[in-house]
Amino acid sequence: MEGSLRTRESEVIQFSVIAIETAARKMGISPFQLVQRLDKQGLIENRLLKFYDTLHTQSADYVADDVIETLLNYENDEE
């Protein structure tokens, strides 16, 4: 698509994909597995998307670590 405009939605999606891929690589699992776990905890919507304005100013490694820590805390609270 020639000259496609970057929209906020496309930036948020791109940010989320990078965060998930980076976090999955750090965890040694596939991005698909991580998406399933994040979705189960509601963290795609309630962490990545809700706090995009703050998180997107950080490095990919920082965001990945934040996603991992938050996910593990949510999963531990389920037990």
N, C-alpha and C positions, 0 to 999 in steps of 0.2 A: 504494500500500500504506500504509494508515493505521498510524502508529506503528511503522514498521519499525525494528528495532534495528540500530545500527551495530556491526559486528563488526570485529575486527582485519583479517580478510580483505578486507572491503569498503573499509577505510581504506587498506590496502596497494594495492589495485587503483586506487582513486581517486588516490592519490599517484603511482602509475606512469603513469596516463593523463595527468595534469597534467605530469609530467616529460617524457614523450614529446612531447606537444603543444607544450610550450614549446621544447624542443630542436629539434624539426622546424621550427618557425617561425623560430628563430634561424639554422638551416641553409638555409632557403629550400626545403625539400622537404616532401612530404606526410608526415603521421604514419605512413601505411602504408609508405612507403619506408623511413622510419627504423626501424620495427618489423622489417622484413625484414633490414636491416643489423645491428641489435642482436641479433636472433635468430641470425643467421649466426655471430656472435661469442660467443654465449651470455651476452650482457650483461644481458638482462632478468632472468634467474635469478641470475646471478653478480655483478651490480652493484646493480640497483634493488631486487630482492627480498632478496638476502642482506644488504645494508647499509641496509635500510629504517630500522632503529632509529636509526642515525646520520644518514642523509640527510634524513629527514623533519623534522628539527629546523632545517634550512637553508631559505633562500628558494627559490622556484621557479627563479629565474634562476641561483642558485648550482648547484642540482642539474642544471639543463639544461646549464650550462657543463661540469660534471663529466662528464655523460653524453657530451657531444660530444668532450671531450678524451680520455676513455677509449676511445671508439669509434675515433677517428682514430689513436690509438696502437696499438690492436689491429690495425686495418686496415694500418697502415704496417709492423707486424711481420710481416704475411703476405707482403709483397713480397720 
